[in-house]
Amino acid sequence: MYTYINQEHSALTKILDNYPTQVDAALKDIKLDAQNWLVLATGSSINASRSAKLYMENIANIHVQIEEPFNYTMYESVSRNTDLVLGVSQSGQSTATIDAIEKVSRQRSVNRIAVTSRPDTELPAACDTTLDILTGKERVGYVTMGFNATVLSLMLLALRFAKQSGTIDSTQEKAELNEFANVIGRIPDVIKNSEEFYAQHKQNMLTPRQYTAIGYGATVGTAMEFQTKFVEVVRYPAGGHDLEAFMHGPYLGIHKDDVQFYLVTNAQQVVLEKMAALRNYEANYIDNIFTINLGRNQDTGRHNSLNLGAVDDPFKAPILAVTPIQLFAWLITNDHGVDLGHQIFTDFSEVVHNKTTVQDYV
Ligand SMILES: O=P(O)(O)OC[C@H]1O[C@](O)(CO)[C@@H](O)[C@@H]1O
């Protein structure tokens, strides 16, 4: 896992270097007036889709609906407005995602794009075209590099769609690519700063009653991935929340010995104030409050801030916001003495059929 986190910079650079070849292959024959995109994904792939959604909608002037595929297949109706469907699955082998794509195919004639690291698998076979996230198979099931590769690939898909459909021109496309290059170029520093921050604070991060992350806007997807990653590897109670949603119930479940992370990005004043009000309130009752700050203002004082420098476009911020979370999950697990190489629940997939074949994780 640690090795893959450290490969994020090269993996994302490769994706950017391949632009627009891989996205053009995915967009081949896709109708350029598609306005209502449906994304079907689960686990880290739905968290990645949620992280990319606001960028996609904003750059391409589209609406992106994101659904858990099993519930979608079993209970939801296919909207007659849906004009493009994306199945997002790093392995290409999540059965629910494949089933949901097939349901849409049975009911409506819409273009289907598979977003995956494995173009040779069942999901791409069920779709018209494939967006290869260019990482190859991630051999560790607790995905990190592939998560961020999925986020960037989805953003670039929408960027190219925006260009091809005439929503933006070549100059704007180039400016966006420069901004992506700049953000990706910061990943090594984010890793270095996060490791130093962890070394400084680790005694306060190791044994809480529960871990919590709170985000808004695009980093709600990051907070969801926090929950997935911390539950998967740290294996303590962990929750990832939307800022407002945390104020409607979850705030009642806190304990003095919790660890909370606040994800701060550039935002309207009203959003920043709402976040500050919550964080200040919680700090009266919880000792260990941490902030991952990608906003414009340096944060000092009692909130233990990891100041990573601003990402001007908050919709691109998820690319950097998730890396400290992945690192903390790994570092805490390591300090707990858990050997992630030792597989647990090895018969799970065979029993519940969540993948088309049992994954040979290391
Ligand atoms: O992106 P995929 O391959 O569809 O996987 C979705 C989720 O399923 C898992 O592989 C576990 O089954 C998770 O690690 C992952 O987040």
The ligand as an ORCA input file, in Angstrom:
! r2SCAN-3c Opt
* xyz 0 1
  O     -13.230     -0.674     -8.146
  P     -13.716     -2.065     -8.015
  O     -12.736     -3.058     -8.555
  O     -15.071     -2.256     -8.612
  O     -13.813     -2.407     -6.507
  C     -14.694     -1.781     -5.653
  C     -14.383     -2.153     -4.245
  O     -14.331     -3.537     -4.116
  C     -13.169     -3.935     -3.380
  O     -12.205     -4.373     -4.307
  C     -13.508     -4.973     -2.383
  O     -14.358     -5.908     -2.881
  C     -12.718     -2.677     -2.711
  O     -11.392     -2.726     -2.326
  C     -13.038     -1.669     -3.747
  O     -13.100     -0.418     -3.184
*
